Amino acid sequence: MILSRAYRVLPTLLLIFFLAVLSAHAAEEGGDTATARANEIFEWINFAIVAFVVIWIFGKVLPPKFRKNADTISSAIAKATVAKAEADRQLKDAEQKLANLQQEVAQLRATAQREATAEAERIRAITRSDAEKIRLAAKAEIEAAERAARLELKVTAANLAVDGAEVLLTKELTPKTQESLVAAFLESLEARPN
């Protein structure tokens, strides 16, 4: 937009500048020859043409390049704005997490303490259960040993009784007593009906 206005104003300014230089030069010289004057006019016209061509070329070539650079810069600014917004979001998330970190650590400690207490209570319960099982097993073993000892004692007492009876019988059982016992036994057999 600025360049299009410059295209309109620049030729007018060049013409005014050219006329001002010409009149200043003519007032200075006053009596130079017409050829020198014509040469000077042609030089100024040549200068004006070259300046116009240069300005026209720059007016045609530079605006698209400037637009392209402006588009590139605005695209880079837009990307940078998006990247900055994302970085700001990530920073806010990180700050929130950092702010909540102490609270999370406290919660983790409390959870760990509760779990440790529950685990200790579970271990105590298992220990009590195992101790009760051991107590019952020991009681059963003691009772079994007691029964075995009683049985052994009964067997020993019976053996001693039999041995004592045998000794007594051997002392009291004389050959005469034996004959009378055998005779009594035979009589009882004969008395039976079979």
Residue pairs with C-beta under 8 A, 6 or more apart in sequence:
3 59
3 62
3 63
6 55
6 59
7 55
7 56
7 59
10 52
10 55
11 52
14 48
14 51
14 52
15 48
18 44
18 45
18 48
21 44
22 40
22 41
22 44
25 40
26 37
29 36
29 37
